[in-house]
């Protein structure tokens, strides 16, 4: 009881009470800060988990890209090996055998497409099977199919059939129905499909994109098409310019003689017989009675074909009155 009678006791109690009152806000502030730090740590943990998930997705994507690059490199190696084998084999062939190989490689894949008001050419580039059965894919020019399937605006041009005429040098000719799968109006390209169980003959060997580097002025080529609705025939020439433009679209100019009906046909390298372009247009001179300049044709180049097929998901097969007469570009289809 002496403590309660001692004035010092009450003084000490006052000091302790005052200290407690002063420290309470600091304790509350410390507690609040701890809660904020906990929330911040939780946010960091969530962000870390998100980054881990993103890293896993990137790793999966990287593995997929590496696999695709490896597959692409393997295909290129296979193509290079096949090309070298073809060169060695061609060097050992007799002239007669070489001509037979030309007929097979560059005449065989080209056929005629026609309708009531137009005729042109196309090139077989793929043979496959799906849930609809056996089918072939072919490349041609958009303006050829546009003119052939031209109907009223109520019909979808992709559902309008057209005649695909196959007339081999040996055997009977026959006509099948084809359809336009896709088109590139600016590039003047079209992809066609023909459903059939028949053997339509050889498929063109579409050159890899890298072959463009070897296509320069004076590169020997064959242009193969069906001028004026005839059977497929080839003319020999060269790439005269590989940097031509018409309406801001790239083209290759070729000197191999061509005429109306050649549109949609193939341009093949003489050396390897690979398909490197699709013949599209031809120059004419004069206004009143235009004269066709047969050695000034334009072909859709190889890289444009590759770009478009990749864009539409078909990379696996791995379009004014003048006062004085002037040169004009005409679509090389017959109408």
GUNUBA-755159 format. One record per residue (C-alpha): residue in three letters; x, y, z. Coordinates in steps of 0.05 Angstrom, whole numbers, padded with zeros to 5 digits, always signed. Example, Ala and Ser with C-alpha at 12.3 -4.5 7.8 and 13.67 -1.06 7.14 Angstrom:
BEGIN
ala+00246-00090+00156/ser+00273-00021+00143/
***
This chain:
BEGIN
unk+00000+00000+00000/unk+00060+00045+00008/unk+00066+00049-00067/unk-00002+00081-00073/unk+00016+00132-00021/unk+00081+00149-00057/unk+00074+00209-00104/unk+00129+00180-00148/unk+00085+00121-00164/unk+00031+00165-00192/unk+00083+00204-00231/unk+00111+00140-00261/unk+00041+00117-00280/unk+00028+00182-00314/unk+00091+00175-00354/unk+00074+00103-00375/unk+00003+00124-00394/unk+00029+00182-00435/unk+00078+00137-00471/unk+00024+00088-00487/unk-00021+00143-00515/unk+00037+00167-00558/unk+00055+00097-00583/unk-00016+00075-00602/unk-00018+00114-00668/unk+00050+00087-00686/unk+00027+00016-00673/unk-00035+00027-00715/unk+00007+00057-00771/unk+00055-00002-00768/unk-00003-00051-00772/unk-00032-00014-00832/unk+00035-00014-00866/unk+00042-00088-00854/unk-00026-00101-00887/unk-00005-00058-00948/unk+00060-00097-00953/unk+00021-00162-00951/unk-00025-00138-01006/unk+00034-00116-01048/unk+00068-00183-01038/unk+00004-00218-01060/unk+00001-00174-01122/unk+00074-00191-01137/unk+00059-00265-01129/unk+00001-00259-01178/unk+00044-00221-01228/unk+00100-00272-01220/unk+00051-00328-01234/unk+00026-00291-01296/unk+00098-00282-01320/unk+00113-00356-01308/unk+00051-00375-01349/unk+00072-00328-01404/unk+00142-00357-01404/unk+00114-00427-01411/unk+00070-00405-01470/unk+00130-00371-01503/unk+00172-00434-01493/unk+00117-00476-01525/unk+00111-00427-01583/unk+00187-00426-01591/unk+00189-00501-01594/unk+00134-00500-01647/unk+00172-00448-01688/unk+00236-00489-01682/unk+00199-00550-01706/unk+00170-00513-01766/unk+00238-00485-01783/unk+00268-00554-01780/unk+00213-00582-01824/unk+00222-00524-01873/unk+00297-00536-01874/unk+00286-00610-01886/unk+00239-00595-01945/unk+00290-00547-01975/unk+00344-00599-01968/unk+00299-00651-02001/unk+00284-00603-02057/unk+00358-00587-02066/unk+00375-00661-02067/unk+00319-00676-02117/unk+00341-00618-02161/unk+00413-00642-02161/unk+00390-00713-02178/unk+00348-00685-02235/unk+00408-00647-02262/unk+00453-00708-02260/unk+00399-00751-02291/unk+00384-00699-02345/unk+00457-00695-02364/unk+00457-00770-02377/unk+00394-00770-02420/unk+00394-00775-02495/unk+00363-00715-02533/unk+00301-00757-02546/unk+00295-00774-02472/unk+00305-00701-02453/unk+00248-00680-02498/unk+00204-00734-02467/unk+00220-00707-02398/unk+00203-00636-02420/unk+00135-00660-02445/unk+00122-00694-02379/unk+00147-00639-02333/unk+00121-00575-02366/unk+00067-00595-02416/unk+00035-00648-02372/unk+00011-00603-02314/unk-00019-00548-02359/unk-00092-00553-02382/unk-00146-00510-02411/unk-00202-00476-02372/unk-00261-00449-02411/unk-00332-00423-02408/unk-00382-00392-02455/unk-00346-00325-02462/unk-00273-00338-02445/unk-00216-00388-02447/unk-00150-00392-02411/unk-00100-00438-02378/unk-00084-00469-02310/unk-00028-00509-02278/unk-00036-00570-02233/unk+00004-00559-02169/unk-00024-00609-02118/unk-00058-00676-02113/unk-00090-00697-02047/unk-00148-00729-02011/unk-00196-00703-01958/unk-00265-00719-01932/unk-00293-00704-02001/unk-00247-00753-02035/unk-00190-00746-02085/unk-00177-00676-02113/unk-00128-00633-02151/unk-00109-00560-02140/unk-00086-00515-02196/unk-00062-00444-02203/unk-00089-00396-02255/unk-00104-00322-02264/unk-00162-00288-02230/unk-00184-00251-02293/unk-00190-00318-02330/unk-00238-00347-02278/unk-00273-00280-02271/unk-00291-00280-02345/unk-00309-00354-02346/unk-00355-00355-02284/unk-00384-00286-02297/unk-00457-00292-02277/unk-00509-00248-02244/unk-00491-00219-02176/unk-00538-00266-02139/unk-00491-00325-02148/unk-00427-00339-02110/unk-00371-00344-02162/unk-00339-00399-02119/unk-00398-00444-02133/unk-00402-00435-02208/unk-00370-00494-02245/unk-00325-00486-02305/unk-00296-00535-02356/unk-00226-00562-02344/unk-00204-00594-02409/unk-00148-00645-02409/unk-00121-00664-02477/unk-00056-00703-02467/unk-00010-00717-02526/unk-00024-00791-02516/unk-00092-00817-02498/unk-00163-00791-02500/unk-00183-00721-02479/unk-00236-00709-02426/unk-00271-00651-02392/unk-00281-00643-02316/unk-00315-00591-02274/unk-00273-00545-02232/unk-00287-00491-02180/unk-00251-00429-02157/unk-00228-00437-02085/unk-00195-00369-02073/unk-00172-00308-02111/unk-00124-00250-02105/unk-00152-00196-02149/unk-00093-00147-02142/unk-00041-00201-02160/unk-00086-00233-02212/unk-00082-00303-02181/unk-00134-00357-02171/unk-00133-00425-02138/unk-00176-00479-02169/unk-00202-00546-02145/unk-00221-00606-02187/unk-00253-00666-02152/unk-00238-00731-02189/unk-00212-00801-02179/unk-00180-00798-02248/unk-00105-00793-02256/unk-00095-00724-02287/unk-00022-00734-02299/unk+00040-00700-02272/unk+00039-00643-02221/unk+00082-00581-02233/unk+00141-00575-02186/unk+00130-00506-02154/unk+00199-00478-02140/unk+00218-00458-02068/unk+00217-00384-02052/unk+00293-00382-02051/unk+00296-00398-02125/unk+00276-00325-02138/unk+00348-00305-02124/unk+00370-00344-02186/unk+00317-00314-02232/unk+00349-00255-02267/unk+00350-00223-02335/unk+00371-00274-02388/unk+00349-00333-02345/unk+00322-00385-02396/unk+00249-00404-02387/unk+00190-00439-02421/unk+00121-00408-02423/unk+00067-00461-02427/unk-00007-00447-02440/unk-00067-00457-02486/unk-00067-00397-02533/unk-00135-00386-02567/unk-00161-00449-02534/unk-00111-00497-02565/unk-00079-00555-02530/unk-00022-00538-02482/unk+00041-00517-02519/unk+00108-00488-02498/unk+00149-00430-02524/unk+00221-00416-02505/unk+00250-00350-02482/unk+00282-00313-02425/unk+00266-00270-02366/unk+00279-00200-02394/unk+00262-00159-02332/unk+00250-00183-02261/unk+00232-00115-02233/unk+00171-00095-02275/unk+00109-00063-02244/unk+00038-00053-02269/unk-00012-00017-02224/unk+00040-00023-02167/unk+00041-00099-02174/unk+00107-00135-02187/unk+00115-00176-02251/unk+00169-00211-02290/unk+00173-00194-02364/unk+00186-00254-02409/unk+00208-00258-02481/unk+00177-00327-02497/unk+00122-00315-02548/unk+00051-00318-02521/unk-00019-00299-02542/unk-00089-00292-02515/unk-00107-00356-02478/unk-00038-00363-02446/unk-00064-00328-02384/unk-00061-00376-02324/unk-00008-00419-02356/unk+00059-00433-02326/unk+00129-00403-02332/unk+00181-00458-02321/unk+00256-00454-02311/unk+00292-00487-02369/unk+00346-00516-02324/unk+00303-00550-02271/unk+00232-00550-02302/unk+00207-00518-02238/unk+00146-00473-02239/unk+00168-00402-02222/unk+00111-00358-02247/unk+00040-00354-02275/unk+00031-00320-02342/unk-00017-00262-02335/unk-00014-00205-02385/unk+00013-00185-02453/unk+00030-00119-02484/unk-00007-00092-02545/unk+00009-00033-02590/unk-00040+00015-02621/unk-00112+00036-02607/unk-00153+00025-02670/unk-00126-00044-02687/unk-00081-00064-02629/unk-00024-00109-02647/unk-00002-00162-02596/unk+00072-00157-02577/unk+00081-00232-02567/unk+00151-00226-02536/unk+00129-00176-02483/unk+00090-00219-02434/unk+00083-00210-02359/unk+00083-00265-02307/unk+00064-00264-02233/unk+00131-00278-02198/unk+00148-00335-02152/unk+00149-00297-02086/unk+00080-00267-02098/unk+00053-00337-02108/unk+00086-00361-02043/unk+00062-00301-02004/unk-00010-00311-02025/unk-00012-00386-02014/unk+00016-00377-01944/unk-00034-00321-01931/unk-00094-00364-01948/unk-00068-00426-01912/unk-00044-00467-01971/unk+00031-00464-01956/unk+00032-00540-01960/unk+00030-00537-02036/unk+00082-00502-02020/unk-00062-00264-02193/unk-00151+00110-02425/unk-00155+00133-02495/unk-00090+00159-02523/unk-00079+00207-02580/unk-00020+00168-02607/unk-00012+00092-02612/unk+00020+00066-02549/unk+00039+00002-02514/unk-00017-00025-02471/unk-00022-00084-02424/unk-00076-00133-02441/unk-00101-00193-02402/unk-00075-00253-02439/unk-00140-00293-02439/unk-00182-00305-02501/unk-00253-00277-02502/
***
